[in-house]
Amino acid sequence: MKKFFMALFFVLLIGVLAACGNADSESSSGDSDGGDESASGGEEKVIKAGIGLNDDHPQYKGLLKFKEIVEEETDGAIKVETYHSGQLGDDRSMTEALQLGSQEVTIPSTAPLANFVSDFSVFDIPFLFPNEQVADEVLDGEVGQDLLTKLEDQDLVGLTYWENGFRDLTNSKRAVASVDDFDGLKIRTMENDLHLDAFKELGANPTPMAFTELFTALQQGTVDGQENPYATIYLEKLYEVQEHVSDTHHIYSPFVFLMSKSFYDGLTEDQQTIMKDAAVEAGQEQREMNREANEEYLQSLQDEGMEYTEISDEDREEMVETVQPVIEDYKEKIGEETVDKVYQAIEDAQ
């Protein structure tokens, strides 16, 4: 009799354990309609997204929008950690980190990106775009999108273009209104040969330098001036160490929203679509914020005591003519086909 009850006990115990196991399985999958599994790829992922500019800049606000969209669309299966002010390094080092797979997202200007894909130097041609609207048409059109695909050979994925904006000159020496006023000015530029040679042709002494080192270099007189959009000039408080600002508008500088190819390739198709759509949607908002900010910040720079110099059409044309030999020299280096396509797209957009 004792053996019978022992056997009955073990049968009941096994039944209870089996029932519990089924209940656990049902509770883990019963509330899902399959969408979460598709979005998450079965595991939580983290995106480290870093930029060089500070947290007041429209670029960072756009990055927060990207974070919001991604985390909402993936139901939190993909988290986005945001870093500003060069916390993860400068544009070049963060781009290299993407190649290595140790960082997932960064949004550099096209100038340092040209060190990885030379075709992007086309956007560093001085006085290329007449206005932001034409730039949008070209960047979002076939030519701009074709350039993004060339990043894949460098283990990078270009999702879309954001906006840095028209770059303008500041310095601590004198007002710059003509080509002659560039003479001898020590100007910090990005690490880009076309930028360097264009400023040399204008008569300046350009010095490549990481953005994170710029304020101190201006403060100590290592360089006399620099060139950036008004939003960057104001938000980085360069007015504290610069006296003059001129609307040279010498280069329109796009940002490229980059993702590590190794990370991107590890996403599901649904996740890849979410990344692309989020970058584009956040980018549209970032462009709008950037343009509004640049208008406001020009006035703010003057309110802070900077002397503003407006370049006349005649003097700007002289600047354009002065740098033409540099443009011709770089056509072959950039790729004549790429340069011709961009110029044609600009003409079509106008």
C-alpha positions, 0 to 999 in steps of 0.5 A: 500500500505504501508503494502505491501511494508513493507512486501516486505522489510522484505521478501527481508531482510530475503533472503539476510541474508540467502544468507550471511549465506550460503556464510559464510558456503561455505567459511569456508568449501569450501577450505578444502578437508577433510584432514585438519579436519582429521588432526586437530580433529576440534580444535588446540592443543598445545604440551609442550615438555620439556627436561633437556639438553641445546639447543645445545645438539643433543636431543634438535635439534631432538626435533626441528625436531619433531616440524617441522614434526608435524606442517607440517604434521598437517598443523599447527593444532598441535603446539609444544612448546619446552623447554630445560635446565630443564625449566619445571623441571627434568626428573622425575618431567616432567614425572609426569607432563605427567601422570597428563596431565599438560605436553605433551612430555618429553624425559628422560633417561631410568634410572629415568624412571625405577622408573615408570616401573621397567623393564626399569632398564634392560638398566642400567645393566653395560656393557650391550651393546657392541656398538651402532649398537647392541643397535639399533637392540635391542631397535627397535626390538621386545624386546624394543617395548614390553617394551614401551607398559608397560608404558601405565599402568603408563598413559604414551605412549612410542613412540620410543627410542632416544639416550643419548649414552655411559656414561663415568666418569669424576672427579676432583681427579685423573685419573681412569684407573682401579677398584682401582681408583674408591675407595672413589670417590664421584660420582653423579648418576641419581636416580636409585638404580642399578646405585648406587649399581654398583658404590658402588661395584666398591668402589665409593660413589655414590650420586643421584642428579637432573641433574640441580643441578650437575654443582654447586655440582661439583663446590662446591665439594659436589661431585667429579665426574659424569658420562654422554656421552661426548656431555653432558659433553662438552655442559654443560661445565663440563670441567670447574669443572672437570679435568679427563675423562675416557672412562669407557663406563659403561652404554649405556643410551637410551632416551625414547620419552614419550607422555602423555596418556591422550593427546595421547588418545585425538588425532585422529588416523591420529594424533597418526600416525603422532606423532609416525612417527615424533618421529621415523624420528626425532629420527633417525636423533638425533641418527646420530647427537649424535654419530657424536657429541660424537666423536667431543666432546671427542677431544674438552674436551681434547682441554679444558684441560681435561686429557683423560684416555683410559681403557684397555681391561683387566681393563674393564673386571675386572670392568665387573667382579666386578659388576656381583654380583649386576647384579645377585641381580637385575635380580629378581627385574627387571624381569628375563624374561625381562633380559633374553630376552634382553641378547638373543636379544643382542646375536642375534644382534651380 
